[in-house]
Amino acid sequence: MIIYFAVDFKSFETERLLLVPTSVDDAAFILELLNSPKWIQFIGDRNVTTPEEAKAYIENRMMPQLHRLGYGNYTILRKHDRAKIGSCGLYDREGLDGIDIGFALLPAFEKLGYAFEAVNRIKEFAVNDLHLSQISGITTKDNISSQNLLVKIGLRFEKYVTIPNDTEELCLYVWKG
């Protein structure tokens, strides 16, 4: 078991949203998100089926990078009611050059501009604060809405890739500063 000490990581704000580092307090929400139909279809089944497994997923898959690099996965909350609606972040993903920008929303919050608002803010952080010179984004070939969002925030299709421990060919989008 990994034990983390309380550290104050950067949060972000947009007109309608708050983006806060995902913590074990988000386990019920992460359980719901990981088991949403589009997550399973486009990102993959993580075999997380209980709140305890969701907590372990956060501790073992999300928090290590946050503590190692100071950024990672963020839970997206609507400002007006603090509803947890999705997640986005910057990921140091094996097999990709540059940092990967990723995002997912619960189905009820899709097509309302929230994903663009959150992901665009995270990209601004990556460019302006972290001074990243390259940002990548990967999607499945049939995830047209995610492809469109990556283009909308300035990434361009570069090529098809496969990442380690996966056989599916993915679309790689890249932004270079």
OpenMM code with the backbone's topology and positions (N, CA, C; nanometers):
from openmm import Vec3, app, unit

residues = "MET ILE ILE TYR PHE ALA VAL ASP PHE LYS SER PHE GLU THR GLU ARG LEU LEU LEU VAL PRO THR SER VAL ASP ASP ALA ALA PHE ILE LEU GLU LEU LEU ASN SER PRO LYS TRP ILE GLN PHE ILE GLY ASP ARG ASN VAL THR THR PRO GLU GLU ALA LYS ALA TYR ILE GLU ASN ARG MET MET PRO GLN LEU HIS ARG LEU GLY TYR GLY ASN TYR THR ILE LEU ARG LYS HIS ASP ARG ALA LYS ILE GLY SER CYS GLY LEU TYR ASP ARG GLU GLY LEU ASP GLY ILE ASP ILE GLY PHE ALA LEU LEU PRO ALA PHE GLU LYS LEU GLY TYR ALA PHE GLU ALA VAL ASN ARG ILE LYS GLU PHE ALA VAL ASN ASP LEU HIS LEU SER GLN ILE SER GLY ILE THR THR LYS ASP ASN ILE SER SER GLN ASN LEU LEU VAL LYS ILE GLY LEU ARG PHE GLU LYS TYR VAL THR ILE PRO ASN ASP THR GLU GLU LEU CYS LEU TYR VAL TRP LYS GLY".split()
positions = [
    Vec3(0.0843, -0.1183, 0.0000),
    Vec3(0.0000, 0.0000, 0.0000),
    Vec3(0.0884, 0.1241, 0.0000),
    Vec3(0.0517, 0.2183, -0.0834),
    Vec3(0.1225, 0.3458, -0.0913),
    Vec3(0.0488, 0.4455, -0.0039),
    Vec3(0.1223, 0.5185, 0.0782),
    Vec3(0.0602, 0.6213, 0.1620),
    Vec3(0.1075, 0.7570, 0.1132),
    Vec3(0.0101, 0.8452, 0.0864),
    Vec3(0.0429, 0.9792, 0.0410),
    Vec3(0.0125, 1.0785, 0.1511),
    Vec3(0.0961, 1.1763, 0.1614),
    Vec3(0.0735, 1.2835, 0.2573),
    Vec3(0.0012, 1.3966, 0.1874),
    Vec3(-0.0756, 1.4705, 0.2631),
    Vec3(-0.1513, 1.5818, 0.2059),
    Vec3(-0.0561, 1.6840, 0.1460),
    Vec3(-0.0754, 1.7098, 0.0189),
    Vec3(0.0013, 1.8096, -0.0532),
    Vec3(-0.1007, 1.8937, -0.1287),
    Vec3(-0.0791, 2.0212, -0.1335),
    Vec3(-0.1725, 2.1101, -0.2005),
    Vec3(-0.1346, 2.1224, -0.3469),
    Vec3(-0.2042, 2.0487, -0.4341),
    Vec3(-0.1786, 2.0537, -0.5764),
    Vec3(-0.2664, 2.1594, -0.6410),
    Vec3(-0.2212, 2.2070, -0.7557),
    Vec3(-0.2893, 2.3126, -0.8282),
    Vec3(-0.4269, 2.2659, -0.8757),
    Vec3(-0.5265, 2.3539, -0.8587),
    Vec3(-0.6603, 2.3350, -0.9138),
    Vec3(-0.6820, 2.4439, -1.0184),
    Vec3(-0.7866, 2.4291, -1.0978),
    Vec3(-0.8124, 2.5225, -1.2065),
    Vec3(-0.9592, 2.5637, -1.2059),
    Vec3(-0.9836, 2.6772, -1.2684),
    Vec3(-1.1189, 2.7304, -1.2742),
    Vec3(-1.1449, 2.7812, -1.4153),
    Vec3(-1.2672, 2.7619, -1.4619),
    Vec3(-1.3135, 2.8200, -1.5874),
    Vec3(-1.4421, 2.8955, -1.5551),
    Vec3(-1.5071, 2.9439, -1.6557),
    Vec3(-1.6313, 3.0175, -1.6338),
    Vec3(-1.7346, 2.9346, -1.5579),
    Vec3(-1.7485, 2.8064, -1.5954),
    Vec3(-1.8531, 2.7223, -1.5356),
    Vec3(-1.8016, 2.6067, -1.4523),
    Vec3(-1.6688, 2.5852, -1.4514),
    Vec3(-1.6151, 2.4614, -1.3950),
    Vec3(-1.5024, 2.4845, -1.2962),
    Vec3(-1.4848, 2.3853, -1.2087),
    Vec3(-1.3671, 2.3724, -1.1237),
    Vec3(-1.3011, 2.2400, -1.1610),
    Vec3(-1.1696, 2.2395, -1.1700),
    Vec3(-1.0938, 2.1179, -1.1978),
    Vec3(-1.0010, 2.0980, -1.0798),
    Vec3(-1.0254, 1.9918, -1.0043),
    Vec3(-0.9486, 1.9659, -0.8829),
    Vec3(-0.8804, 1.8297, -0.8937),
    Vec3(-0.7601, 1.8172, -0.8383),
    Vec3(-0.6918, 1.6880, -0.8456),
    Vec3(-0.7799, 1.5760, -0.7894),
    Vec3(-0.7891, 1.4691, -0.8634),
    Vec3(-0.8696, 1.3554, -0.8200),
    Vec3(-0.8070, 1.2940, -0.6957),
    Vec3(-0.8916, 1.2637, -0.5976),
    Vec3(-0.8456, 1.2030, -0.4729),
    Vec3(-0.9338, 1.0832, -0.4397),
    Vec3(-0.8971, 1.0096, -0.3354),
    Vec3(-0.9761, 0.8934, -0.2952),
    Vec3(-1.1187, 0.9332, -0.2551),
    Vec3(-1.1393, 1.0606, -0.2221),
    Vec3(-1.2748, 1.1077, -0.1919),
    Vec3(-1.3652, 1.1021, -0.3144),
    Vec3(-1.3068, 1.0860, -0.4322),
    Vec3(-1.3829, 1.0798, -0.5579),
    Vec3(-1.4141, 0.9362, -0.5994),
    Vec3(-1.3926, 0.8405, -0.5121),
    Vec3(-1.4045, 0.6989, -0.5495),
    Vec3(-1.5420, 0.6639, -0.6069),
    Vec3(-1.6496, 0.7082, -0.5462),
    Vec3(-1.7831, 0.6743, -0.5978),
    Vec3(-1.8031, 0.7327, -0.7372),
    Vec3(-1.7586, 0.8558, -0.7566),
    Vec3(-1.7693, 0.9187, -0.8881),
    Vec3(-1.6831, 0.8444, -0.9915),
    Vec3(-1.5586, 0.8135, -0.9568),
    Vec3(-1.4686, 0.7438, -1.0495),
    Vec3(-1.5264, 0.6065, -1.0850),
    Vec3(-1.5863, 0.5388, -0.9899),
    Vec3(-1.6523, 0.4109, -1.0177),
    Vec3(-1.7591, 0.4292, -1.1249),
    Vec3(-1.8416, 0.5321, -1.1094),
    Vec3(-1.9469, 0.5588, -1.2081),
    Vec3(-1.8864, 0.5927, -1.3443),
    Vec3(-1.7856, 0.6786, -1.3470),
    Vec3(-1.7243, 0.7205, -1.4735),
    Vec3(-1.6582, 0.6033, -1.5457),
    Vec3(-1.5804, 0.5230, -1.4734),
    Vec3(-1.5102, 0.4106, -1.5357),
    Vec3(-1.6052, 0.3062, -1.5926),
    Vec3(-1.7277, 0.3049, -1.5426),
    Vec3(-1.8255, 0.2067, -1.5892),
    Vec3(-1.9319, 0.2667, -1.6798),
    Vec3(-1.9121, 0.3920, -1.7216),
    Vec3(-2.0063, 0.4525, -1.8161),
    Vec3(-1.9853, 0.3889, -1.9538),
    Vec3(-2.0917, 0.3799, -2.0332),
    Vec3(-2.0808, 0.3093, -2.1627),
    Vec3(-1.9705, 0.3621, -2.2546),
    Vec3(-1.9562, 0.4925, -2.2666),
    Vec3(-1.8554, 0.5461, -2.3586),
    Vec3(-1.7139, 0.5248, -2.3044),
    Vec3(-1.6956, 0.5271, -2.1727),
    Vec3(-1.5624, 0.4971, -2.1178),
    Vec3(-1.5240, 0.3554, -2.1590),
    Vec3(-1.6142, 0.2629, -2.1357),
    Vec3(-1.5853, 0.1233, -2.1687),
    Vec3(-1.5631, 0.1072, -2.3191),
    Vec3(-1.6460, 0.1718, -2.4015),
    Vec3(-1.6336, 0.1606, -2.5470),
    Vec3(-1.5049, 0.2228, -2.5995),
    Vec3(-1.4730, 0.3444, -2.5560),
    Vec3(-1.3641, 0.4195, -2.6171),
    Vec3(-1.2326, 0.4156, -2.5398),
    Vec3(-1.2373, 0.3932, -2.4113),
    Vec3(-1.1149, 0.3925, -2.3306),
    Vec3(-1.0807, 0.2511, -2.2857),
    Vec3(-1.1813, 0.1763, -2.2465),
    Vec3(-1.1592, 0.0371, -2.2107),
    Vec3(-1.2079, 0.0049, -2.0708),
    Vec3(-1.2483, -0.1189, -2.0541),
    Vec3(-1.2976, -0.1667, -1.9251),
    Vec3(-1.1801, -0.1817, -1.8290),
    Vec3(-1.1862, -0.1124, -1.7190),
    Vec3(-1.0788, -0.1170, -1.6191),
    Vec3(-1.1062, -0.2215, -1.5110),
    Vec3(-1.2197, -0.2936, -1.5237),
    Vec3(-1.2564, -0.3979, -1.4276),
    Vec3(-1.2600, -0.3449, -1.2853),
    Vec3(-1.3141, -0.2259, -1.2695),
    Vec3(-1.3328, -0.1636, -1.1390),
    Vec3(-1.4831, -0.1696, -1.1112),
    Vec3(-1.5217, -0.2501, -1.0109),
    Vec3(-1.6652, -0.2750, -0.9916),
    Vec3(-1.7169, -0.2402, -0.8520),
    Vec3(-1.6274, -0.1981, -0.7621),
    Vec3(-1.6706, -0.1632, -0.6267),
    Vec3(-1.6062, -0.0306, -0.5857),
    Vec3(-1.6633, 0.0355, -0.4866),
    Vec3(-1.5996, 0.1586, -0.4372),
    Vec3(-1.4567, 0.1349, -0.3879),
    Vec3(-1.4314, 0.0201, -0.3293),
    Vec3(-1.2975, -0.0110, -0.2809),
    Vec3(-1.1990, -0.0239, -0.3971),
    Vec3(-1.2428, -0.0883, -0.5055),
    Vec3(-1.1574, -0.1004, -0.6241),
    Vec3(-1.1344, 0.0369, -0.6881),
    Vec3(-1.2348, 0.1234, -0.6854),
    Vec3(-1.2198, 0.2591, -0.7386),
    Vec3(-1.1175, 0.3371, -0.6559),
    Vec3(-1.1247, 0.3224, -0.5247),
    Vec3(-1.0270, 0.3887, -0.4379),
    Vec3(-0.8859, 0.3381, -0.4688),
    Vec3(-0.8709, 0.2079, -0.4855),
    Vec3(-0.7402, 0.1503, -0.5186),
    Vec3(-0.6934, 0.1979, -0.6561),
    Vec3(-0.7843, 0.2114, -0.7515),
    Vec3(-0.7503, 0.2613, -0.8851),
    Vec3(-0.6945, 0.4035, -0.8752),
    Vec3(-0.7602, 0.4862, -0.7968),
    Vec3(-0.7139, 0.6240, -0.7768),
    Vec3(-0.5754, 0.6235, -0.7112),
    Vec3(-0.5593, 0.5441, -0.6059),
    Vec3(-0.4320, 0.5401, -0.5331),
    Vec3(-0.3173, 0.4862, -0.6181),
    Vec3(-0.3465, 0.3861, -0.7009),
    Vec3(-0.2407, 0.3170, -0.7741),
    Vec3(-0.2200, 0.3654, -0.9168),
    Vec3(-0.3236, 0.4229, -0.9789),
    Vec3(-0.3138, 0.4626, -1.1187),
    Vec3(-0.3131, 0.6132, -1.1393),
    Vec3(-0.3755, 0.6881, -1.0498),
    Vec3(-0.3873, 0.8322, -1.0699),
    Vec3(-0.2924, 0.9122, -0.9812),
    Vec3(-0.2875, 0.8788, -0.8558),
    Vec3(-0.2114, 0.9599, -0.7610),
    Vec3(-0.0593, 0.9510, -0.7767),
    Vec3(-0.0027, 0.8373, -0.8167),
    Vec3(0.1436, 0.8345, -0.8288),
    Vec3(0.1991, 0.9413, -0.9236),
    Vec3(0.1362, 0.9605, -1.0387),
    Vec3(0.1859, 1.0623, -1.1313),
    Vec3(0.1671, 1.2012, -1.0731),
    Vec3(0.0558, 1.2259, -1.0078),
    Vec3(0.0323, 1.3568, -0.9464),
    Vec3(0.1445, 1.3890, -0.8480),
    Vec3(0.1832, 1.2921, -0.7684),
    Vec3(0.2905, 1.3141, -0.6707),
    Vec3(0.4282, 1.3202, -0.7362),
    Vec3(0.4459, 1.2481, -0.8462),
    Vec3(0.5754, 1.2469, -0.9151),
    Vec3(0.5978, 1.3734, -0.9972),
    Vec3(0.4937, 1.4196, -1.0688),
    Vec3(0.5101, 1.5324, -1.1610),
    Vec3(0.4390, 1.6600, -1.1176),
    Vec3(0.3439, 1.6485, -1.0241),
    Vec3(0.2703, 1.7665, -0.9800),
    Vec3(0.1452, 1.7933, -1.0603),
    Vec3(0.1156, 1.7088, -1.1558),
    Vec3(-0.0080, 1.7179, -1.2339),
    Vec3(-0.0485, 1.5779, -1.2751),
    Vec3(-0.1752, 1.5636, -1.3126),
    Vec3(-0.2254, 1.4322, -1.3509),
    Vec3(-0.3717, 1.4384, -1.3845),
    Vec3(-0.4535, 1.3660, -1.3077),
    Vec3(-0.5966, 1.3560, -1.3343),
    Vec3(-0.6732, 1.4551, -1.2469),
    Vec3(-0.7687, 1.5229, -1.3087),
    Vec3(-0.8511, 1.6223, -1.2389),
    Vec3(-0.9978, 1.5848, -1.2524),
    Vec3(-1.0693, 1.5959, -1.1416),
    Vec3(-1.2141, 1.5777, -1.1434),
    Vec3(-1.2768, 1.7107, -1.1824),
    Vec3(-1.3702, 1.7039, -1.2758),
    Vec3(-1.4386, 1.8239, -1.3243),
    Vec3(-1.5681, 1.8400, -1.2454),
    Vec3(-1.5832, 1.9574, -1.1827),
    Vec3(-1.7049, 1.9902, -1.1081),
    Vec3(-1.7716, 2.1125, -1.1702),
    Vec3(-1.9046, 2.1085, -1.1769),
    Vec3(-1.9774, 2.2294, -1.2158),
    Vec3(-1.9756, 2.3248, -1.0987),
    Vec3(-1.9495, 2.4513, -1.1254),
    Vec3(-1.9408, 2.5498, -1.0169),
    Vec3(-2.0723, 2.5656, -0.9423),
    Vec3(-2.1817, 2.5771, -1.0150),
    Vec3(-2.3062, 2.6181, -0.9495),
    Vec3(-2.3642, 2.5147, -0.8541),
    Vec3(-2.3330, 2.3867, -0.8725),
    Vec3(-2.3882, 2.2859, -0.7823),
    Vec3(-2.2840, 2.1846, -0.7332),
    Vec3(-2.1586, 2.2015, -0.7755),
    Vec3(-2.0476, 2.1139, -0.7371),
    Vec3(-2.0684, 1.9683, -0.7817),
    Vec3(-2.1527, 1.9485, -0.8814),
    Vec3(-2.1719, 1.8138, -0.9359),
    Vec3(-2.0436, 1.7680, -1.0039),
    Vec3(-2.0037, 1.6443, -0.9772),
    Vec3(-1.8874, 1.5847, -1.0432),
    Vec3(-1.9351, 1.5319, -1.1779),
    Vec3(-1.8801, 1.5888, -1.2863),
    Vec3(-1.9349, 1.5590, -1.4188),
    Vec3(-1.8376, 1.4855, -1.5106),
    Vec3(-1.7094, 1.4843, -1.4771),
    Vec3(-1.6132, 1.4181, -1.5641),
    Vec3(-1.4729, 1.4288, -1.5093),
    Vec3(-1.3777, 1.3919, -1.5933),
    Vec3(-1.2378, 1.4057, -1.5555),
    Vec3(-1.1575, 1.4429, -1.6786),
    Vec3(-1.0457, 1.5076, -1.6545),
    Vec3(-0.9523, 1.5388, -1.7617),
    Vec3(-0.8149, 1.5515, -1.6985),
    Vec3(-0.7138, 1.5527, -1.7818),
    Vec3(-0.5815, 1.5669, -1.7250),
    Vec3(-0.4709, 1.5523, -1.8258),
    Vec3(-0.3521, 1.5565, -1.7721),
    Vec3(-0.2285, 1.5396, -1.8470),
    Vec3(-0.1614, 1.4133, -1.7960),
    Vec3(-0.1228, 1.3258, -1.8887),
    Vec3(-0.0747, 1.1945, -1.8494),
    Vec3(0.0591, 1.1622, -1.9157),
    Vec3(0.1513, 1.1169, -1.8365),
    Vec3(0.2797, 1.0694, -1.8849),
    Vec3(0.2586, 0.9238, -1.9232),
    Vec3(0.2216, 0.9013, -2.0482),
    Vec3(0.1781, 0.7688, -2.0931),
    Vec3(0.2907, 0.6967, -2.1668),
    Vec3(0.3195, 0.5776, -2.1235),
    Vec3(0.4225, 0.4954, -2.1873),
    Vec3(0.3889, 0.4756, -2.3349),
    Vec3(0.4900, 0.4931, -2.4191),
    Vec3(0.4716, 0.4704, -2.5618),
    Vec3(0.4350, 0.5936, -2.6413),
    Vec3(0.4179, 0.7076, -2.5747),
    Vec3(0.3854, 0.8316, -2.6450),
    Vec3(0.4934, 0.9348, -2.6201),
    Vec3(0.5273, 1.0088, -2.7254),
    Vec3(0.6148, 1.1236, -2.7086),
    Vec3(0.5289, 1.2391, -2.6619),
    Vec3(0.5778, 1.3137, -2.5666),
    Vec3(0.4990, 1.4250, -2.5149),
    Vec3(0.3978, 1.3763, -2.4135),
    Vec3(0.3374, 1.4698, -2.3478),
    Vec3(0.2361, 1.4400, -2.2470),
    Vec3(0.1008, 1.4260, -2.3164),
    Vec3(0.0239, 1.3270, -2.2750),
    Vec3(-0.1069, 1.2979, -2.3318),
    Vec3(-0.2132, 1.3789, -2.2590),
    Vec3(-0.3031, 1.4407, -2.3341),
    Vec3(-0.4168, 1.5105, -2.2747),
    Vec3(-0.5382, 1.4201, -2.2931),
    Vec3(-0.6102, 1.3951, -2.1844),
    Vec3(-0.7236, 1.3041, -2.1904),
    Vec3(-0.8433, 1.3599, -2.1179),
    Vec3(-0.9609, 1.3045, -2.1478),
    Vec3(-1.0848, 1.3570, -2.0914),
    Vec3(-1.1970, 1.2556, -2.1068),
    Vec3(-1.2945, 1.2660, -2.0177),
    Vec3(-1.4152, 1.1837, -2.0238),
    Vec3(-1.5226, 1.2523, -1.9398),
    Vec3(-1.6455, 1.2445, -1.9862),
    Vec3(-1.7593, 1.3011, -1.9135),
    Vec3(-1.8641, 1.1942, -1.8907),
    Vec3(-1.9398, 1.2095, -1.7833),
    Vec3(-2.0573, 1.1256, -1.7658),
    Vec3(-2.1557, 1.1604, -1.8778),
    Vec3(-2.2323, 1.0636, -1.9251),
    Vec3(-2.3204, 1.0861, -2.0405),
    Vec3(-2.4152, 1.2063, -2.0268),
    Vec3(-2.4670, 1.2319, -1.9088),
    Vec3(-2.5635, 1.3414, -1.8909),
    Vec3(-2.5024, 1.4791, -1.9149),
    Vec3(-2.3705, 1.4876, -1.9187),
    Vec3(-2.3038, 1.6178, -1.9294),
    Vec3(-2.2307, 1.6374, -2.0627),
    Vec3(-2.2525, 1.5451, -2.1550),
    Vec3(-2.1921, 1.5570, -2.2873),
    Vec3(-2.2682, 1.6588, -2.3722),
    Vec3(-2.2004, 1.7108, -2.4732),
    Vec3(-2.2599, 1.8009, -2.5733),
    Vec3(-2.3084, 1.9323, -2.5134),
    Vec3(-2.2474, 1.9755, -2.4020),
    Vec3(-2.2828, 2.1027, -2.3381),
    Vec3(-2.1641, 2.1980, -2.3324),
    Vec3(-2.0550, 2.1610, -2.3976),
    Vec3(-1.9358, 2.2452, -2.3997),
    Vec3(-1.8443, 2.2288, -2.2801),
    Vec3(-1.8797, 2.1420, -2.1864),
    Vec3(-1.7972, 2.1244, -2.0668),
    Vec3(-1.6606, 2.0629, -2.0993),
    Vec3(-1.6579, 1.9637, -2.1876),
    Vec3(-1.5308, 1.8985, -2.2195),
    Vec3(-1.4342, 1.9986, -2.2814),
    Vec3(-1.4812, 2.0780, -2.3764),
    Vec3(-1.3942, 2.1781, -2.4378),
    Vec3(-1.3433, 2.2763, -2.3329),
    Vec3(-1.4320, 2.3236, -2.2481),
    Vec3(-1.3947, 2.4221, -2.1458),
    Vec3(-1.2865, 2.3668, -2.0529),
    Vec3(-1.3026, 2.2436, -2.0097),
    Vec3(-1.2068, 2.1819, -1.9173),
    Vec3(-1.0749, 2.1505, -1.9868),
    Vec3(-1.0824, 2.0873, -2.1022),
    Vec3(-0.9615, 2.0439, -2.1712),
    Vec3(-0.8820, 2.1641, -2.2217),
    Vec3(-0.9502, 2.2657, -2.2674),
    Vec3(-0.8798, 2.3857, -2.3129),
    Vec3(-0.8049, 2.4508, -2.1965),
    Vec3(-0.8648, 2.4509, -2.0774),
    Vec3(-0.7975, 2.5080, -1.9595),
    Vec3(-0.6749, 2.4257, -1.9214),
    Vec3(-0.6860, 2.2935, -1.9286),
    Vec3(-0.5729, 2.2072, -1.8974),
    Vec3(-0.4610, 2.2259, -2.0009),
    Vec3(-0.4984, 2.2442, -2.1278),
    Vec3(-0.3969, 2.2710, -2.2304),
    Vec3(-0.3269, 2.4036, -2.2022),
    Vec3(-0.4018, 2.5071, -2.1641),
    Vec3(-0.3404, 2.6360, -2.1297),
    Vec3(-0.2385, 2.6191, -2.0168),
    Vec3(-0.2728, 2.5415, -1.9161),
    Vec3(-0.1807, 2.5128, -1.8059),
    Vec3(-0.0548, 2.4434, -1.8588),
    Vec3(-0.0728, 2.3444, -1.9454),
    Vec3(0.0403, 2.2693, -1.9998),
    Vec3(0.1352, 2.3601, -2.0767),
    Vec3(0.0789, 2.4512, -2.1536),
    Vec3(0.1610, 2.5393, -2.2382),
    Vec3(0.2197, 2.6542, -2.1571),
    Vec3(0.1361, 2.7236, -2.0812),
    Vec3(0.1789, 2.8470, -2.0140),
    Vec3(0.2532, 2.8253, -1.8833),
    Vec3(0.2144, 2.7252, -1.8061),
    Vec3(0.2765, 2.7025, -1.6753),
    Vec3(0.3861, 2.5953, -1.6809),
    Vec3(0.3570, 2.4861, -1.7516),
    Vec3(0.4538, 2.3768, -1.7589),
    Vec3(0.5519, 2.3949, -1.8752),
    Vec3(0.5188, 2.4839, -1.9666),
    Vec3(0.6036, 2.5126, -2.0836),
    Vec3(0.6301, 2.3881, -2.1671),
    Vec3(0.5264, 2.3039, -2.1809),
    Vec3(0.5404, 2.1854, -2.2646),
    Vec3(0.5478, 2.2281, -2.4108),
    Vec3(0.6353, 2.1656, -2.4850),
    Vec3(0.6496, 2.1984, -2.6266),
    Vec3(0.5725, 2.1019, -2.7156),
    Vec3(0.5183, 1.9957, -2.6548),
    Vec3(0.4390, 1.8994, -2.7311),
    Vec3(0.3321, 1.8405, -2.6402),
    Vec3(0.2124, 1.8314, -2.6935),
    Vec3(0.1017, 1.7662, -2.6240),
    Vec3(0.0419, 1.6670, -2.7224),
    Vec3(0.0172, 1.5457, -2.6753),
    Vec3(-0.0427, 1.4418, -2.7578),
    Vec3(-0.1830, 1.4112, -2.7094),
    Vec3(-0.2606, 1.3534, -2.7970),
    Vec3(-0.3925, 1.3034, -2.7609),
    Vec3(-0.4200, 1.1796, -2.8433),
    Vec3(-0.4717, 1.0760, -2.7807),
    Vec3(-0.5017, 0.9525, -2.8536),
    Vec3(-0.6502, 0.9210, -2.8405),
    Vec3(-0.7044, 0.8669, -2.9483),
    Vec3(-0.8444, 0.8237, -2.9485),
    Vec3(-0.8560, 0.6967, -3.0319),
    Vec3(-0.9643, 0.6260, -3.0094),
    Vec3(-0.9955, 0.5148, -3.0984),
    Vec3(-1.0408, 0.5737, -3.2318),
    Vec3(-1.0320, 0.4934, -3.3356),
    Vec3(-1.0673, 0.5408, -3.4699),
    Vec3(-1.2138, 0.5813, -3.4810),
    Vec3(-1.3001, 0.5216, -3.3988),
    Vec3(-1.4436, 0.5513, -3.4082),
    Vec3(-1.4906, 0.6577, -3.3092),
    Vec3(-1.4011, 0.7172, -3.2330),
    Vec3(-1.4393, 0.8191, -3.1359),
    Vec3(-1.4295, 0.9585, -3.2012),
    Vec3(-1.5234, 0.9857, -3.2881),
    Vec3(-1.5217, 1.1077, -3.3682),
    Vec3(-1.5360, 1.2328, -3.2805),
    Vec3(-1.6186, 1.2291, -3.1779),
    Vec3(-1.6367, 1.3487, -3.0946),
    Vec3(-1.5065, 1.3852, -3.0219),
    Vec3(-1.4305, 1.2874, -2.9748),
    Vec3(-1.3022, 1.3172, -2.9104),
    Vec3(-1.2011, 1.3680, -3.0125),
    Vec3(-1.2016, 1.3103, -3.1312),
    Vec3(-1.1128, 1.3591, -3.2368),
    Vec3(-1.1435, 1.5053, -3.2671),
    Vec3(-1.2713, 1.5386, -3.2784),
    Vec3(-1.3111, 1.6771, -3.3071),
    Vec3(-1.2678, 1.7719, -3.1955),
    Vec3(-1.2778, 1.7278, -3.0710),
    Vec3(-1.2372, 1.8127, -2.9587),
    Vec3(-1.0858, 1.8359, -2.9590),
    Vec3(-1.0089, 1.7329, -2.9887),
    Vec3(-0.8636, 1.7497, -2.9956),
    Vec3(-0.8259, 1.8512, -3.1038),
    Vec3(-0.8937, 1.8452, -3.2169),
    Vec3(-0.8680, 1.9425, -3.3237),
    Vec3(-0.9094, 2.0824, -3.2780),
    Vec3(-1.0215, 2.0918, -3.2087),
    Vec3(-1.0716, 2.2221, -3.1628),
    Vec3(-0.9741, 2.2905, -3.0671),
    Vec3(-0.8983, 2.2118, -2.9877),
    Vec3(-0.8009, 2.2737, -2.8965),
    Vec3(-0.6626, 2.2873, -2.9606),
    Vec3(-0.6529, 2.2580, -3.0904),
    Vec3(-0.5300, 2.2862, -3.1628),
    Vec3(-0.4396, 2.1690, -3.1944),
    Vec3(-0.4805, 2.0464, -3.1623),
    Vec3(-0.4006, 1.9302, -3.1980),
    Vec3(-0.4352, 1.8895, -3.3408),
    Vec3(-0.3419, 1.8268, -3.4084),
    Vec3(-0.3617, 1.7817, -3.5465),
    Vec3(-0.3302, 1.6332, -3.5557),
    Vec3(-0.4090, 1.5637, -3.6403),
    Vec3(-0.3823, 1.4210, -3.6615),
    Vec3(-0.2418, 1.4039, -3.7163),
    Vec3(-0.1670, 1.3105, -3.6570),
    Vec3(-0.0313, 1.2847, -3.7043),
    Vec3(-0.0174, 1.1471, -3.7666),
    Vec3(-0.0659, 1.0428, -3.6965),
    Vec3(-0.0509, 0.9064, -3.7478),
    Vec3(-0.1296, 0.8100, -3.6594),
    Vec3(-0.1299, 0.6839, -3.7000),
    Vec3(-0.1876, 0.5778, -3.6193),
    Vec3(-0.0762, 0.5151, -3.5362),
    Vec3(-0.1081, 0.4815, -3.4116),
    Vec3(-0.0096, 0.4231, -3.3208),
    Vec3(-0.0736, 0.3117, -3.2390),
    Vec3(0.0101, 0.2280, -3.1844),
    Vec3(-0.0337, 0.1352, -3.0799),
    Vec3(0.0539, 0.1637, -2.9585),
    Vec3(-0.0073, 0.1551, -2.8421),
    Vec3(0.0677, 0.1798, -2.7197),
    Vec3(0.1004, 0.0458, -2.6537),
    Vec3(0.2031, 0.0426, -2.5691),
    Vec3(0.2422, -0.0832, -2.5048),
    Vec3(0.1247, -0.1509, -2.4326),
    Vec3(0.1219, -0.2809, -2.4395),
    Vec3(0.0212, -0.3652, -2.3752),
    Vec3(-0.1182, -0.3461, -2.4333),
    Vec3(-0.1264, -0.3006, -2.5588),
    Vec3(-0.2551, -0.2833, -2.6265),
    Vec3(-0.2336, -0.3190, -2.7731),
    Vec3(-0.3320, -0.3800, -2.8343),
    Vec3(-0.3184, -0.4188, -2.9747),
    Vec3(-0.3971, -0.3266, -3.0677),
    Vec3(-0.4867, -0.2451, -3.0128),
    Vec3(-0.5709, -0.1592, -3.0961),
    Vec3(-0.4914, -0.0416, -3.1515),
    Vec3(-0.5069, -0.0193, -3.2807),
    Vec3(-0.4441, 0.0959, -3.3438),
    Vec3(-0.5258, 0.2204, -3.3102),
    Vec3(-0.4574, 0.3236, -3.2602),
    Vec3(-0.5221, 0.4469, -3.2157),
    Vec3(-0.4817, 0.5636, -3.3040),
    Vec3(-0.5654, 0.6663, -3.3062),
    Vec3(-0.5336, 0.7905, -3.3755),
    Vec3(-0.4512, 0.8774, -3.2816),
    Vec3(-0.3366, 0.9244, -3.3291),
    Vec3(-0.2512, 1.0126, -3.2505),
    Vec3(-0.2645, 1.1547, -3.3043),
    Vec3(-0.3024, 1.2454, -3.2158),
    Vec3(-0.3105, 1.3877, -3.2473),
    Vec3(-0.2000, 1.4577, -3.1683),
    Vec3(-0.1393, 1.5605, -3.2285),
    Vec3(-0.0255, 1.6268, -3.1651),
    Vec3(-0.0368, 1.7778, -3.1814),
    Vec3(0.0027, 1.8472, -3.0745),
    Vec3(0.0231, 1.9927, -3.0789),
    Vec3(0.1699, 2.0156, -3.0487),
    Vec3(0.2348, 2.0984, -3.1299),
    Vec3(0.3743, 2.1338, -3.1055),
    Vec3(0.3840, 2.2860, -3.0963),
    Vec3(0.4456, 2.3316, -2.9881),
    Vec3(0.4574, 2.4750, -2.9650),
    Vec3(0.5785, 2.5347, -3.0303),
] * unit.nanometer
topology = app.Topology()
chain = topology.addChain("A")
for resn in residues:
    res = topology.addResidue(resn, chain)
    for name in ("N", "CA", "C"):
        topology.addAtom(name, app.Element.getBySymbol(name[0]), res)
